[in-house]
Amino acid sequence: MDLIYMRSFLEVARCQSFTKAAENLGYVQSSVTAQIQKLENEYGVVLFERYGRTIRLTSAGEQLQDSFEQILKIYDDSKRLVARQAKGSLEIGTIESLMAFYLPPLFHRFLQSFPDINLQANPLVESAILQSVRNGQLDLGIVMDLPITDNDIESIIIREEPLVLVAKPEHPLCSADRVDVSQLDGQFLITTEQGCTYRAAFERLLGTHGVTYHIHHEFGSLEAIKQCVSYGLGIALVPRIAVTRELAEQRLVALPFAHPDITFYTQIVHHKKKWLNPAIRHLIELLAETDEMGQPTDSSDRQTSRIGK
């Protein structure tokens, strides 16, 4: 049964006039009359009785009025629920540094707007995130990398994510005005695990310049890396967001080192064919409006390229 017929029936019952109901609905009167006749044929009853110029519901019409009102309310409520996407699950993959030092306050803000969404954040290496986005296991990925180009994946750049080479305050390189790649020859490195994009870029850079280095320790935990650096076991390339407190308290020092080959960006990735429901779009907007600490910024600071449709 067409819901339009139900709405026409209810409007005729409210107005007690086919002519007035047709005007309110934007139909010609004959269309409304035909719709009511189809309802009467389908139910095998008379829905309206005519008394001169006035009409009123029959007993069968009164019963259908209550039922139709309930049906249309359920339908309208379902449209609002789906339009808002207020319930369901949202699966996200991200790297450990973003999960630990950037995303928690943002997720808190998101759940204030969508409290019934089951938000699942999975810490993964980037290759696993991209593959899971491609095969539909993840709704979104939040990664840190060089600008991503992929036939199946849409990338939205949020901002440049500074990487810093940290050492203990007494390290010999701390006194340098500028640290070149060549000055890293022979250094002991404390690194993230294999599969980390900025570790791979750093090692490529050192290899390209013929710099020898020694990996002293390899960890999946940034906290472990920071502890090892603070005890002088080596130096480490990490996102600045992961060492903000240690730098402020001077427990670690950022060496004056930078190179364009290790310029990384925080990016949102999703499948190009992924439907971005309202909950996903809201999360993307929050990401685009936050600073490096996950706090809201002025709209003029946004660096998002665009939100895919």
C-alpha positions, 0 to 999 in steps of 0.5 A: 500500500502506498503511504501517500494514500494514508496521508491523503486519507488522514488529511481528508479526515482532518479537513472533512473535505476532499477539496480542502485536503487536495489543496493542502496536499498540492493535488487535484481533487480527482487524485485524492478521490481516486486514492480514497477509492483505492483504499476503500476497494482494498479494505472492502469498506466505505471510509467516508459518509457524505451528508450534504456538503460535509463528510465524516468517517465511518466506523471502519474509517475511524479504525483505520485512522488510528492505524494509519497514524501509528504506521506513519509515525513509525515510518517517519521516526525510522526516517529520522533515525536513519537520517541521523544514523544515531545507532549502530557501529563505527569501526576505525583503524588508527596507529598507536601514536594517534590513538594514545595522544590525539584521538581520545578527546575527539572521540569524547566529543563525537560520542556526545553527539552520537551517544548510541554509536558503538565506536570501535577504534583498532590500533593497527599498522598502516598497511593493515589499516589500508587493507581493511579499508579496501575490503570494507572491514573498517569504515575509516582509517586515521593514519600518518603518512606521506600523501596517500594515492590509491585507486580504491581509497579516498584520502582527506589530509587533516594537517601536517604532523610534525616529527621530531628526533628526540634525545636525552638533554646531555646528548652530544648533538644537542649543542648543534645549531643544525643536525644534518643527515650525515651527522647521524652516522653511527647513531643508536636508534630506538625505533617503532616496530616494522610497518611504521611508515615514518620509521620506514621513511627515516631508514630510507633517508639514512640509506640514501645518504649512506649513513650507518646506524644501529637499531638498539631497541625496537618497540610497539610502544611509544612510552617504551621508546621515550623511556629508553631515549631518556636513559641515553640508550639512543635517539628516536624519531617520533611524532611531536604529539607523543613527546609534548609533555617530555619536551616541556619538562625538558626530560627529552630534547628535540634535536634541530633536525628536519628533512622534506623526505620525512614530512608527514600528514595526518589523514582520514582514509575511506573506501571511495565507494563507502557511503558516508553516513551522518555519523561518519561525516560528523567524525570527519568534521571533528577531525578537520576542526581539531588541533594537534592535541585533539582540541577544537580550532577556529575554522580558519585553521582547517587544512582538510582538502575535502570530504568525499561523497 
